[in-house]
Every structure is written in structure tokens, then in C-alpha cells.
Amino acid sequence: MTLPTNSAEPNAGAQGMSFKAAPAKKLSVHLVTGFLGAGKTTLISRWMAEKPVDERWAILVNEFGQIGIDQTAWAGDDVFIQEVAGGCICCLQNMPLQLALGKITSRGDIDRLIIEPTGLGHPTQIIEMLQEAHWQPYLSLAASVCVLDARMLNDARVREHETFIAQVAVADVLLFSKADVLSDAERITANEFAAELSPAKALVAFVEPESSRIEALSVAAKPPKQQRRSLLHAPVIAALSPRLDGVSAEQAAQAKLPPYHYHEPAQGHFIGGWILPASWCFCHDELLTELMSWRDAERVKGVFHTDKGWIFFNATALDLAIRSSEYRSDSRVEIISPIDLDWALRELRLLACLIAATA
């Protein structure tokens, strides 16, 4: 796919890419999530009907199938439609989304972008990608909106679904669609569901047939939950183990995904984690020995590239699961602990299990 070139275009939209001069203003980006049938397309159509006349919008819609349907509802001279079909933009290192964003930002005439993943799209990786440093001169992450059909809240399969939970968790705004067909009991259930969320959402509202709740797009986005920071031992990574001799910090920095860590208090616990480039390979046996020593924490969960293939690791005080993994985007691990940990030591011991770190 060849993207148009101008002074505001990021090259190919890939991680680790070079960027040209940033535009004069950033593009406001809204993520609109919701389970299949929640009413996302209808809501966006209502927004389009009420959008300011002096704004030009773009919609990036993700379809599972190969035939785009939703964009036919939004066609017009004042909206730019970009479709990503045939797969989920949450997967494969978000490359389809990266390319689409590169095309949109290269135009230079878009004020607001609405991203609509599939109903089963997991939003966390999309949010993480939008917050990557290379997109900051071009994009401003605005309010994320989750559209819910309150009738689905009575289905335990929905409420307990990992993607549904993630969609609600990342949202700044909850909009209960199809309010005209909800019973009083369903409205009560919806309000109780929203009231139990922590932290509270900036806006919770029911969308009646005659309303669009376009004010949801003016809600301030919450700051990123996780503050990404450089690795605690990044300057000396090549000296952590004899197996890393000859790997410079510059080479490490050129890896496909910049490594980072975070740790912070959260609801009476301490949580921390690391993300490392997929090209960094761990010694399988040493890694598992190290991770097993971390079971003093309430939970240790991660996915790793090892010399015996990609593995998924999930351990609590009572349960342990280790299996092969299809995830290939990066190695990542997260710890939840009742006490504050020596994060620098944990990182040192984790990195010491590396076999190589190549760009």
C-alpha cells in the first residue's frame, strides 16, 4: 500500500519509522467501542448529522468481512471514510490501523477521527498504539465512548466476557443505546451497573431516538492509566549477561517496539509490568525458573518469546498455567502484588534471562 506524501505524513505508519514535519494542529481521535449490535453505527450516523459545519471528520471502520457496509451510511463530501476489512485492527501489531492512520494524517484536512473497531475488538492495544510517542505530534487521544445495549447486561456471557469488560474499562463515556425499548427494570440495571464502576465515568447517558448525545465527544479523556517509562536498566542492558555482549543500547533502541516499564499503586495493591520487543528472545528454562520465584505476588501474567517458542504464563498463589501462545507482537509481563516490590531488581533478573536482543 502506497501512502500519499506531504510534509505532514508519517512514513508508512509503522513502529520504529521515521516521521516528517508535524502538522499545525493535532487530529482529535475518538475510539467508539461496543459489542455486536450495540448500536455504534447508528450513533455515529446521528453524530454525523449534527457535526459542526466547519469541521471535517474521518471515520475508520473495521469490518470482519470483505464487504464494507457501514461506510455507505456515512458517505458524503464532508467525511472521509477509511475501511480496514478482513480482520481485527487489534491484532498483528496493529499494522492495518497504522497504515490507515498514516493515510488519514497525511491528508492534512481532517479535524476529528472516529475509530470504530469490530464489536469483538479489544480496545486496549488500540489505545496503547495511539499513545505511542511517534503518533503524539499528529494525534490527540480524545474521549473514548462505549455503546451498550442495556438489555445485554442481563446476559452473564456478555458481562463476563473479557472484551466487554475491557471496552467498558477504557471508556470515558458510557452511552446506553436503544433507550426507547428499555423497560424500567433494564434502566435500573444499567444505572446500577454504571454506578458500580470505579473510577466513575465522566458521562453516563441513555440515547433516546431523538438524541445523539454528541456532547460525549466534548468530554475530556482521562489520562493514561499507565505511565510508560524507559527500562530501569536500559543504559546497561548490554552488560546484564555475557549472552548480551555486543548488543548496544542503540541496537536495543532500534527494535520494533521500544521497551518500557511501569509500576504504580492501585486500589490497595501495587502493579507493574514490562513490554519488550518481539525480537528479544528469552532462555525458556531460565525464564520459567525466574517467573516461578515471583509467585509471592497475587498474580504474574505474561507472554514471552523464548528459544522454545512463544509461551503464555499465568500464575496466582493457587493456580498455574503455562502454554504455547499465538501472540507475536511483543513480550510482556505484569505483576499484581499486595506489597511494593523492588522493581529494579525484578527487571534486572528478568533481563538476565535474555538470550539476545537484536534490532
Disulfide bonds with the S-S distance in Angstrom:
none
